[in-house]
Each structure stands twice: as C-alpha cells, then as structure tokens.
C-alpha cells in the first residue's frame, strides 16, 4: 500500500491535529446560534423550468446573516403520497464553486429523497454576500475576517447551513429524523460543521473534507486549498508578528474542534494521495469523532471527483435514510 503524500496510514489513524482551539470556542458558537435565532426566517420558492417525470425543481432563496441572499437548488419527488414524510439531503459544494447541474442530484430524488443544494455566499453560484451581489470570489474566503473572529467568513456559511436545516425541517413532507448532509471538499467540511451545530442531523457523507487542521497545512507547506494562508503571511504579516492570533482565530471555524459535538452517523472518504487537503488534516477530524463512524480509504487516489466506486457508496448511504 502507498505510504501517502503525508504520514503512513498507521500514524494517520492516531493523529488528532495540532491546530489550536480557542478558549472561548463553546461560547463563541453558543452566542452565534443565539444571534441566528434573532434573524427572521424569510424565504421564497420559485419553480424552475427544469424537471423530469419524477422530479420537480425549484429555486429556494432565504435570508442569511448580514442580509445575504442564499440560493438553494431544491429537488422534490413528484410521487409523494398524501401525509407521507420523506428523507432529505442537504448538499454543499466544493471551494470557490457552485452547485452542480440538477441532473447530478436526480439519483437521490429517484430514491424518493428530497435534495436541497446550498450555494455558498459570494462564491460562484447565485448566493450573494453582504459585500454586494456582483462580487464573487473563487478563493481567499478562508482568510476573510480572520483578525476579527465575529466576521469570519465560514462562521456565516455554517450559520447559513443551520438556517437551511431549520427551513427544510419545517416542511410538512420532510421526516425530521431522516435528514442527512453531504459534500465533497469544502462541502464535506460544511456537512460536518452542520451536523456538529445540529445534533438532530441523522447522517453525514463527507468526501475529503476541507476546513480542518489549518496549522498542519501551513507547517507542511502543501495543500493547495490552503494556499491563501501562506499568501496572507507573505502579504499581510511577513514577519509573523500575529501568527498565534491568526491560527487561534481560524480555530473557531476548524471542524476538528467541532467533531466531538456530532451525533450523526458519519461516513468519511480520504484519498491517501490527496495534495489539496492532506490526509492528516482529514484524519484530525475523523479521529476526534465520538459518534458511529466509518472511513473509506482510497490509497491510490487524491483530491478527484471520480474515485472508483465512491458514487455507489454515496447512493447506498442515501438509501439508509429511507430506513426509519
């Protein structure tokens, strides 16, 4: 078996991360969730022209923190019986991108599962951010607000995900006990964060999750998704005078610090050749999970979409949501 681009597997299985956890971490998130409760639950739904014989498609828009408008692709099975309650999947996309075509989500709808695919604020989808509708950023979102923790970008994204869960669980046809979250890379990180902040999420399918163990990535001088950390120091703090504060603040949005809150069943996937989100950063989160969990290891694969057999695993995971 390959040794991976990181540590040998036997070391990865024991590694629990090196990034700091802020002393007031619990208070920070408790306060953030309380602030979200004060935000009105405003949303609207518009019919989309795309549909299939078994699926209706809608554009759902809701108000996020700081008056952002968050867009969600919403797919609903057509064959829901009167009074029936069905499972739902909350999906999140990769870094700097957007939700994929409707077609990618149809296999789940064919299983009689509703899908809600959120587009992250200010990235390449149709979600806006407080800095304006016409501004979209492919990268540098991770370090936005880093020196003022209350303004951290991913704090807002995680709260957007929580609000989406609240909206979805308010639909009469959704079985609140059978809601799962899933995503690849950034999406996997958000899926785990949501499960941490909403203990009633049933299960998670997270593929090579981003947003974990930032200090490890910087020490390795690798991890393409984390390149902006090095860019920040080169341009904003070349002598690293505020390095400790920088990594402490990122700790508020480090999913390894949230892992112990998760009560959902977790399936995580890691490719040992992943140079974008190094395996150790993923194991840092996985090894801190105290819920029921399983880890799918792909020794010869990196950070790529077509991990042979993975999409079948994803569907099998979704089918578990149908079991009440």
C-alpha positions in Angstrom: 0.0 0.0 0.0 1.3 3.5 -0.8 2.6 5.5 2.2 0.5 8.5 1.1 1.8 12.0 0.4 1.5 12.6 4.2 2.1 10.3 7.1 2.0 6.5 6.9 -1.5 5.1 7.4 -0.7 3.7 10.9 0.3 7.2 12.0 -2.7 8.9 10.4 -5.0 6.6 12.3 -3.7 8.0 15.6 -3.2 11.7 14.6 -5.5 14.2 16.2 -4.3 17.6 14.8 -2.1 20.4 16.0 -4.2 23.5 15.4 -5.3 25.5 18.4 -8.8 25.5 19.9 -9.8 29.0 21.2 -10.6 29.0 25.0 -14.0 30.5 24.4 -14.8 28.2 21.5 -18.0 26.8 23.0 -19.2 30.3 24.0 -18.5 31.7 20.5 -20.7 29.2 18.8 -23.4 29.3 21.5 -23.6 33.1 21.0 -23.5 32.7 17.3 -26.5 30.3 17.3 -28.4 32.7 19.6 -27.8 35.5 17.2 -29.2 33.4 14.3 -32.4 32.9 16.3 -33.0 36.7 16.1 -32.8 36.6 12.3 -36.3 36.3 10.6 -36.8 33.1 8.7 -37.5 34.7 5.4 -37.5 32.5 2.3 -39.2 32.2 -1.1 -39.6 29.4 -3.6 -39.7 29.7 -7.4 -40.5 27.0 -9.8 -37.6 26.2 -12.1 -38.2 25.2 -15.7 -36.1 22.0 -15.4 -38.0 18.9 -14.4 -38.2 15.2 -15.1 -41.2 12.8 -15.0 -40.4 12.0 -11.3 -38.9 15.3 -10.1 -39.9 18.9 -9.7 -37.2 21.5 -9.4 -37.3 24.8 -7.5 -35.1 27.7 -6.6 -35.2 28.4 -2.9 -33.9 31.7 -1.6 -33.5 32.6 2.1 -32.1 35.4 4.1 -28.7 34.7 5.6 -26.8 36.7 8.3 -25.9 40.2 7.3 -28.7 40.4 4.7 -27.1 37.9 2.4 -29.4 36.1 0.0 -28.7 32.4 -0.1 -29.7 30.3 -3.1 -30.6 26.6 -2.9 -31.4 24.2 -5.6 -34.4 22.3 -4.3 -35.5 19.0 -5.9 -38.7 17.3 -4.8 -40.0 13.9 -5.8 -43.4 14.0 -7.6 -44.8 10.8 -6.2 -45.1 11.8 -2.5 -48.3 10.4 -1.1 -50.7 12.5 1.0 -49.5 12.5 4.6 -46.2 10.8 3.7 -42.9 12.1 5.2 -39.7 11.5 3.2 -36.0 12.0 4.0 -34.0 15.0 2.9 -30.4 15.5 1.9 -28.7 18.9 2.4 -25.8 19.1 0.0 -22.8 21.6 -0.1 -20.4 22.2 -3.0 -16.6 22.5 -3.3 -14.5 25.5 -2.6 -15.0 28.5 -4.9 -17.6 26.7 -7.0 -21.3 26.4 -7.1 -24.0 23.7 -7.0 -23.7 21.3 -9.9 -26.4 20.7 -12.5 -29.8 19.4 -11.4 -29.0 16.2 -13.2 -26.3 15.2 -10.7 -28.9 15.1 -7.9 -31.6 13.1 -9.7 -30.4 9.6 -8.4 -31.3 10.7 -4.9 -34.8 12.0 -5.9 -35.4 8.7 -7.8 -35.0 7.1 -4.4 -37.8 9.3 -3.1 -35.5 11.7 -1.2 -35.7 15.5 -1.4 -32.5 17.3 -2.1 -31.5 20.8 -1.1 -28.2 22.0 -2.5 -27.0 25.3 -1.0 -24.6 27.6 -2.8 -22.1 29.3 -0.5 -22.4 33.1 -0.2 -20.2 35.1 -2.5 -18.7 32.1 -4.3 -19.5 31.2 -8.0 -23.2 30.4 -7.5 -26.2 32.7 -7.2 -25.9 33.4 -3.4 -25.0 37.0 -2.5 -22.9 38.3 0.3 -23.0 41.5 2.4 -20.3 43.0 0.1 -22.6 43.1 -2.9 -24.4 40.9 -5.4 -21.8 41.4 -8.2 -18.8 40.4 -6.3 -17.8 36.7 -6.4 -14.6 35.2 -5.0 -13.1 31.9 -6.2 -10.6 31.8 -3.3 -9.4 33.9 -0.3 -12.7 33.2 1.5 -11.0 31.2 4.3 -9.0 34.2 5.5 -11.8 36.7 5.2 -12.4 38.2 8.7 -9.5 36.3 10.2 -8.3 39.0 12.5 -11.9 39.8 13.7 -13.4 36.4 14.7 -17.0 37.7 14.7 -16.6 38.4 10.9 -15.1 35.1 9.9 -16.5 34.0 6.5 -17.1 30.4 7.5 -18.9 31.4 10.6 -21.5 32.9 8.3 -21.5 29.9 5.9 -22.0 27.5 8.8 -24.9 29.6 10.1 -26.4 29.7 6.6 -26.3 25.9 6.7 -28.1 25.8 10.1 -30.8 28.2 8.8 -31.3 25.9 5.7 -31.7 22.9 8.0 -34.3 24.9 10.0 -36.3 25.7 6.9 -36.2 22.2 5.5 -37.2 20.6 8.7 -40.2 23.0 8.8 -41.6 21.4 5.6 -44.6 19.1 6.4 -43.5 16.4 4.0 -39.9 16.1 5.4 -39.2 13.5 8.1 -37.0 15.5 10.5 -35.5 12.3 11.9 -34.1 11.3 8.5 -32.1 14.3 7.3 -28.6 13.8 6.1 -25.8 16.1 4.9 -23.2 15.5 2.3 -20.5 17.2 0.3 -17.1 17.0 -1.3 -14.1 19.0 -0.1 -15.5 22.4 1.2 -18.9 20.7 1.0 -17.7 17.9 3.2 -16.4 20.3 5.8 -19.7 22.2 5.9 -21.7 19.0 6.1 -19.7 18.0 9.2 -20.0 21.5 10.7 -23.8 21.5 10.2 -24.0 18.1 11.9 -22.0 19.5 14.8 -24.3 22.5 15.2 -27.5 20.5 14.6 -27.2 17.3 16.6 -30.5 16.1 15.1 -28.9 15.5 11.7 -29.1 11.8 11.1 -26.0 11.1 9.0 -23.2 12.7 7.1 -21.3 11.7 3.9 -18.1 13.8 3.8 -15.6 13.3 1.0 -12.0 14.5 1.6 -13.3 17.4 3.8 -11.7 20.9 3.7 -11.6 23.3 6.7 -9.6 21.2 9.2 -6.2 21.5 11.0 -5.0 24.7 9.4 -1.7 24.9 11.3 -0.8 21.4 10.0 -1.3 22.5 6.4 0.8 25.6 6.9 3.6 23.5 8.5 3.5 21.1 5.6 3.8 23.9 3.0 1.3 21.9 0.9 -2.4 21.6 0.5 -3.5 23.7 -2.5 -6.8 24.6 -0.9 -5.0 26.3 2.0 -2.5 28.3 -0.2 -4.1 31.6 0.9 -2.8 31.1 4.4 0.8 31.4 3.1 -0.3 34.3 0.9 -1.7 36.1 3.9 1.6 35.9 5.8 3.6 36.9 2.7 1.5 40.0 2.0 0.0 41.0 5.4 2.3 39.7 8.1 5.7 38.8 6.6 7.4 38.6 10.0 4.6 36.5 11.5 4.1 39.0 14.4 0.4 37.9 14.7 0.8 34.3 13.8 -0.5 32.9 17.1 -3.6 35.2 16.9 -4.1 34.2 13.3 -4.3 30.5 13.9 -6.2 30.9 17.1 -8.9 32.8 15.2 -9.1 30.2 12.5 -9.7 27.7 15.2 -13.2 29.0 15.6 -14.0 27.6 12.1 -11.9 24.5 12.3 -14.1 21.4 12.0 -11.8 19.3 14.1 -12.7 21.5 17.0 -16.4 20.7 16.4 -16.1 17.0 15.8 -17.0 15.9 19.3 -20.4 17.6 19.0 -21.5 15.4 16.1 -24.1 12.7 17.0 -24.9 11.7 13.4 -23.5 8.6 11.8 -20.5 9.7 9.7 -19.0 8.3 6.6 -15.8 10.0 5.6 -13.7 9.4 2.5 -10.0 10.0 2.2 -7.6 9.5 -0.7 -4.0 8.9 0.6 -2.6 10.8 -2.4 -4.5 14.0 -1.6 -2.3 17.0 -2.1 -5.1 19.5 -1.9 -6.5 18.6 1.6 -3.7 16.4 3.0 -4.8 13.2 4.6 -3.6 14.1 8.1 -5.9 17.1 8.2 -8.9 14.9 7.4 -7.8 12.3 10.0 -7.5 15.1 12.6 -11.3 15.5 12.4 -12.2 11.8 11.9 -10.1 10.7 14.9 -12.0 13.2 17.2 -15.4 11.9 16.2 -17.1 10.0 19.1 -20.2 9.1 17.1 -20.7 6.0 15.0 -18.4 6.3 12.0 -16.6 4.6 9.1 -13.7 5.7 7.0 -13.4 4.8 3.3 -9.8 4.8 2.3 -8.6 5.1 -1.3 -4.8 4.6 -1.3 -4.0 5.5 -4.9 -6.4 8.4 -5.2 -6.1 12.1 -4.5 -8.5 15.0 -4.5 -10.5 14.0 -7.5 -14.2 13.5 -8.4 -14.0 10.0 -9.9 -12.9 7.8 -7.1 -13.9 4.5 -8.5 -16.9 3.1 -6.6 -17.4 6.1 -4.5 -20.7 7.3 -6.1 -22.2 3.9 -5.5 -21.2 4.2 -1.8 -22.8 7.6 -1.8 -26.1 6.2 -3.1 -26.0 3.3 -0.6 -25.5 5.9 2.2 -28.6 7.8 0.9 -30.7 4.7 0.9 -30.0 4.3 4.6 -32.0 7.5 5.1 -35.1 5.6 3.9 -34.9 3.3 6.9 -36.9 4.9 9.7 
